Amino acid sequence: MLTVARARVPSARFVQGRMPRFDLGRTFDVVTCLFSSIGYVRTPTALRATVRTLARHLAPQGLLIVEPWLTPSVWKPGSFHLQVVPSPTSPIARMNSSRTVRGRSVMEMHYLVPSGPRVRHWVEVHDLGLFSRRETEAAFRAAGLDVRRLPSRFYGPGHTDRGLYLGTWPA
């Protein structure tokens, strides 16, 4: 993905690192962690380390925005989901199974995409931590931030309200 990003935006600086311990050497007015990517840190210990790292990059009057993954109370192991993008020439299908392993959500994503006269199939496994609201808010407070959860009004039917966590330095 970095290769693609660098080719598309050659003037930008892209850095690869691990969320719990990266250091960009500067602070920002807004730091974001979106699309539930915080779940990929997998453990409560790594969640706390990651929020500390994000907070370290936050300017004194800055705002940290984190879009969480699902909470344990919302996660539905054993369920299957199917998404199809219909198209007369290039339909795409994704089906995933879900299970819980050691307190984490594990999804096996199966993709079907036409490729010439054949159908390509591949599988991705996504292993994300299931953090409760209490654990996430505690991670913000442990990093020294005030935290507020903002419910999302943008999810449609069938989607859960993951909301957003907003963190600021105390006044």
C-alpha positions as CSV (number, residue, x, y, z in Angstrom):
1,M,0.0,0.0,0.0
2,L,2.9,2.4,0.7
3,T,4.2,1.8,-2.8
4,V,0.8,2.7,-4.3
5,A,0.4,5.7,-2.1
6,R,3.9,7.0,-2.9
7,A,3.2,6.6,-6.6
8,R,-0.1,8.5,-6.4
9,V,1.1,11.3,-4.1
10,P,4.9,11.6,-4.6
11,S,5.1,14.9,-2.7
12,A,3.7,13.4,0.6
13,R,5.7,11.8,3.3
14,F,4.6,8.2,4.2
15,V,5.9,6.4,7.2
16,Q,5.4,2.7,8.1
17,G,5.3,1.9,11.8
18,R,3.5,0.0,14.5
19,M,0.7,1.9,16.2
20,P,1.8,1.3,19.8
21,R,5.2,2.9,19.3
22,F,5.8,5.0,16.3
23,D,7.3,8.4,16.5
24,L,7.0,11.1,13.8
25,G,9.0,13.6,15.8
26,R,6.3,16.3,15.8
27,T,2.8,17.1,17.0
28,F,-0.4,17.8,15.2
29,D,-3.6,19.8,15.8
30,V,-5.7,16.7,14.9
31,V,-4.6,13.0,15.1
32,T,-7.0,10.4,13.7
33,C,-7.3,6.7,13.8
34,L,-10.2,5.8,11.7
35,F,-12.0,2.8,10.0
36,S,-11.7,0.7,13.2
37,S,-8.0,0.3,12.6
38,I,-7.5,0.6,16.4
39,G,-8.8,-3.0,16.7
40,Y,-5.7,-4.3,15.0
41,V,-3.6,-3.6,18.1
42,R,-5.5,-6.6,19.5
43,T,-4.8,-6.4,23.3
44,P,-5.8,-4.0,26.0
45,T,-2.1,-3.4,26.7
46,A,-1.4,-2.5,23.1
47,L,-4.5,-0.3,23.1
48,R,-3.2,1.7,26.0
49,A,0.3,2.0,24.4
50,T,-1.3,3.1,21.1
51,V,-3.4,5.8,22.7
52,R,-0.3,7.0,24.5
53,T,1.6,7.1,21.2
54,L,-1.3,9.0,19.5
55,A,-1.5,11.4,22.4
56,R,2.2,12.1,22.2
57,H,1.7,13.4,18.7
58,L,-1.1,15.7,19.8
59,A,-0.5,19.5,20.1
60,P,-1.5,21.2,23.4
61,Q,-4.9,22.4,22.0
62,G,-5.3,19.3,19.7
63,L,-7.9,16.7,19.2
64,L,-7.5,13.0,19.0
65,I,-10.3,11.1,17.1
66,V,-10.5,7.3,17.3
67,E,-13.2,5.3,15.5
68,P,-13.3,2.0,17.4
69,W,-14.0,-1.5,16.3
70,L,-16.9,-3.4,17.7
71,T,-17.3,-4.0,21.5
72,P,-17.5,-7.5,23.0
73,S,-21.3,-6.9,23.6
74,V,-22.0,-6.2,19.9
75,W,-19.7,-8.8,18.3
76,K,-21.6,-11.8,17.0
77,P,-19.4,-14.8,16.6
78,G,-20.6,-17.6,14.3
79,S,-22.3,-15.2,12.0
80,F,-21.8,-14.9,8.2
81,H,-22.0,-11.8,6.1
82,L,-22.3,-11.5,2.4
83,Q,-21.7,-8.4,0.3
84,V,-22.1,-8.3,-3.5
85,V,-21.3,-5.5,-5.8
86,P,-23.4,-6.3,-8.8
87,S,-22.1,-5.4,-12.2
88,P,-22.8,-6.9,-15.7
89,T,-19.0,-7.0,-16.4
90,S,-17.2,-7.1,-13.1
91,P,-19.3,-8.3,-10.1
92,I,-17.5,-8.7,-6.8
93,A,-18.5,-10.8,-3.8
94,R,-17.2,-11.0,-0.3
95,M,-18.4,-13.4,2.3
96,N,-17.0,-13.6,5.8
97,S,-17.3,-15.9,8.8
98,S,-16.7,-14.7,12.3
99,R,-15.4,-16.3,15.5
100,T,-13.9,-15.3,18.8
101,V,-10.4,-16.4,19.7
102,R,-8.9,-15.4,23.1
103,G,-11.1,-12.3,23.4
104,R,-10.5,-11.1,19.8
105,S,-12.7,-11.1,16.8
106,V,-11.4,-13.1,13.9
107,M,-13.0,-12.9,10.5
108,E,-12.1,-14.9,7.4
109,M,-12.9,-12.8,4.4
110,H,-13.4,-14.7,1.1
111,Y,-13.3,-12.6,-2.1
112,L,-14.6,-13.7,-5.5
113,V,-13.6,-11.5,-8.5
114,P,-13.9,-12.2,-12.2
115,S,-10.5,-12.5,-14.0
116,G,-10.9,-13.2,-17.7
117,P,-12.8,-16.4,-18.2
118,R,-12.1,-17.5,-14.6
119,V,-13.0,-16.4,-11.1
120,R,-10.2,-15.4,-8.7
121,H,-10.7,-16.4,-5.1
122,W,-8.6,-15.3,-2.1
123,V,-8.9,-15.2,1.6
124,E,-7.9,-12.5,4.2
125,V,-7.9,-13.1,7.9
126,H,-8.6,-10.1,10.1
127,D,-7.8,-10.5,13.8
128,L,-9.0,-7.5,15.9
129,G,-9.2,-6.8,19.6
130,L,-12.7,-6.5,21.1
131,F,-12.4,-3.5,23.5
132,S,-15.2,-2.5,25.8
133,R,-16.2,1.2,26.1
134,R,-14.7,1.2,29.6
135,E,-11.3,-0.2,28.3
136,T,-11.2,2.4,25.5
137,E,-12.0,5.3,27.8
138,A,-9.5,4.1,30.4
139,A,-6.8,4.0,27.7
140,F,-7.5,7.7,26.9
141,R,-7.4,8.7,30.6
142,A,-4.2,6.6,31.1
143,A,-2.6,8.7,28.3
144,G,-3.6,11.9,30.3
145,L,-6.4,12.8,28.0
146,D,-10.0,13.8,28.7
147,V,-12.3,11.6,26.7
148,R,-15.7,11.9,25.2
149,R,-17.7,9.4,23.1
150,L,-19.6,10.9,20.3
151,P,-22.4,8.6,18.9
152,S,-22.4,8.2,15.2
153,R,-25.4,9.2,13.2
154,F,-24.0,8.0,9.9
155,Y,-24.5,4.3,10.1
156,G,-27.4,2.8,8.2
157,P,-29.7,-0.1,9.0
158,G,-27.9,-3.2,10.0
159,H,-24.8,-1.4,11.2
160,T,-23.8,-0.8,14.8
161,D,-23.1,2.6,16.2
162,R,-19.4,2.5,16.9
163,G,-19.3,6.2,17.4
164,L,-16.1,8.2,17.8
165,Y,-13.9,8.7,20.8
166,L,-12.6,12.3,21.1
167,G,-9.6,13.0,23.3
168,T,-8.2,16.4,24.4
169,W,-5.6,17.5,26.9
170,P,-7.2,18.7,30.1
171,A,-7.9,22.5,30.2
